[in-house]
Amino acid sequence: MDSQPLQTLLVGIDAGCRSVLDPLFEDGALPNLQSILDDGTAAPLESQVPPWTPSAWPSLYTGVNPGKHGVFGFLDFDGYDWDVVNATCVREHALWELLDRCGHSSVVVNAPVTHPPRAFDGALVPGYTAPEDPTCHPDGVLDEVRDAIGDYRVYAPRNVDEDEAVAWYRRLVGMRGEAFRYLVSRFEPSFGFVQFQQTDTVFHEYPDDDAKVRAVYEAVDEQVGEILDDCDPDTVLVASDHGIGPYSGYEFRVNDFLREQGYVETARGGDGMPSWSTIASDELQQGDAGNDRGHGLLERGLAVSAKVGITSQRIGAALERAGLDEFVAERVPENLVRAATERVDFPSSKAYVRDRIECGVRINLRGREPDGVVSPERYRSVRSDLVDALEGVRTPSGNRVFETVATREAFFDGPHVDNAPDVVTVPADFDQFLSAQLRGTQFGQPREPWNHKRDGIVAAAGAGVDPDADLSDAHLFDVAPTVLATLDAPASDRMDGETLPVVEPAGEQSYPAYDAGETVATDDGDVEARLADLGYIE
C-alpha cells in the first residue's frame, strides 16, 4: 500500500473472550488473532455494569462510565416513553474526536451507537443501532465505499434460513474489513478502529452451534489478517465490550417479583409495557405449525405484528388504537391475553424494571417521572427497602439471584446518573437471566442458553508495547486512554480509566466540555425489530 502507514489499529470483537477464543486457537483456526496475542500480551478485560453493547462500547471509546456518557441500555427514556439510543445520546467525546484535537486523523468502521456521526478529521461508517442506510462522515463516503467494494450493509436481511444467515454473517464481516481497508487507503489516518458485531450475534441466534461460531470467527480472523497485511499498523490492540457464555441458572422476572412485593401495579390497556415478545417468539411466530389449537385470524395478525417489530413496548398501544384490546381479552386464550394486554402500569407503580438490559430497578419518583408516586422524602427509604428485598431473593435451587444489589451511586458518577436505575442488580456470575416481562411466575428457564458475561478480552502488540506487562487489572474504561497513549495524545481528565501498562502514559489534560445539543430520535421500526429478534427489546 502506498499510503502512510497506520500507526494504531483497534480491533473490536463483540463478546470476545478467552473461553471462546482458546479452543479455536488450539485448533489453529485463528492464526492472525493468535499472532497478536503471541507477539504481545493479553488478559481478561473487566466490563462494566451493564455489560451490553449499547452502553459498553461507548464506555470503551470514551473512557468514562455511563453516568458520564449517559447511555445505560438500548433504550433512551423520556418519562415513560422510549426510543432506541443513538449517538446523540452519548454525551462525551469519543477518542477519535480527542485525537482530532491532537492533530491525528481516524477511520472508524462499524462502532456501535455512532449514528448520526459528529465531524472530525477522518471517516466514520456507523454500526449497531444505525439504520440500514446510515448517515456517514463525511457526506457521500458510504456511496464511495459501496462503489469501491461492491456492497455495504449494516445488517443482514431478516428471516433468512440458517445457512443463509451464516453466509450473511461472513459477508458482513467481509464488508467491515473491505470498507476499513478502502477508507484507510483513502484517508491515510493515524488511528483506525474496526468492530465486528457478528461474533456476538451468532451466540444469540445460534447458541451451542460450534460450527457457526467457528465460521464467524474464521471470517473475522481472515479480515484481521488482510488488514494487518494491507495497513501495516505499528501498534495493534484487540478489545471486546464483554464476554459471553452459557447460562445454567434461571430466568428471574423482576417485575413479577416487584408486583408480589407491592411495588408494581399492572393494567390491561393504557400506558405501560405489556409482556409480549416471548409469547410472540415462542408461539405466535410458529404460524400454523406445532400448535394443537391452531391460530385464528387475530392471532396470525398478532404474529405478523411481532415479525415487523411491534414489540412489547408497542403492542398495547397498537391494540388500543385499533380498538382490539377488549376483543383480544374476550377471544384469545388466557396466556395470550396476559401476554398481549397485561402490562406494568408505570404511572401507578412505585418501582419497576423498565428495560432488563439496564440491570436495575427504577423508582417512580415524584418530580422526576411524569406521574411519580414516591415522594422525595420517601425516596431513600423506598430504595433501601428495595435493596433489602432484592438481596434476599433466592432461586428455586436456593442460590442467590444477585451477587450485588446496590444504589446506583456505587456504580455510576457524572452528570447523567439520574438516567440510571435507582437500584443496580448484578446477577450472580451473570448466570441468572433477568427479564422485565410479566409472566405470572417469578422464575422460569432462561430464554437464551448463552448470554453476556462480565469478562471480555484485551490484547496489545507492536511498537512500544511491553509484552511482559501485567494486565491483571485491565478494565473497559482503560482502552481509550491506552489508545491515546500509543499516539502520544493525552487522556482526558474526565476519563475513569487509566493507561494500561503495555505503553507509556502520555499524561492527561482538560479537553473542551462536550456540547450535547439536542437528542435526535431514532424512531426506526426495523432497528427495533432487529433488537427484538436478539432478545434485547422484550
Secondary structure, 3 states (H helix, E strand, C coil): CCCCCCCEEEEEECCCCHHHHHHHHHCCCCHHHHHHHHHCEEEEEECCCCCCHHHHHHHHHHCCCHHHHCCCCCEEEECCEEEECCHHHCCCCCHHHHHHHCCCCEEEECCCCCCCCCCCCEEEECCCCCCCCCCCECCCHHHHHHHHHCCCCCCCCCCCCHHHHHHHHHHHHHHHHHHHHHHHHHHCCCEEEEEECHHHHHHHHCCCCHHHHHHHHHHHHHHHHHHHHHHCCCEEEEECCCEEEECCCCEEEHHHHHHHCCCCCEEECCCCEECCHHHHHHCHHHCCCCCCCCCCHHHHHHHHHHHCCCCHHHHHHHHHHCCCHHHHHHHCCHHHHHHHHEEECHHHCCEECCCHHHCEEEECEECCECCCCECHHHHHHHHHHHHHHHHCCECCCCCECEEEEEEHHHCCCCCCHHHCCCEEEEEHHHCCEEECCCCCCCEECCCCCEEEECEEEEEEEECCCCCCCCCCCCEHHHHHHHHHHHCCCCEECCCCCCCCCCCCCCCEECCCCCCCCCCCCCCCHHHHHHHHHCCCCC
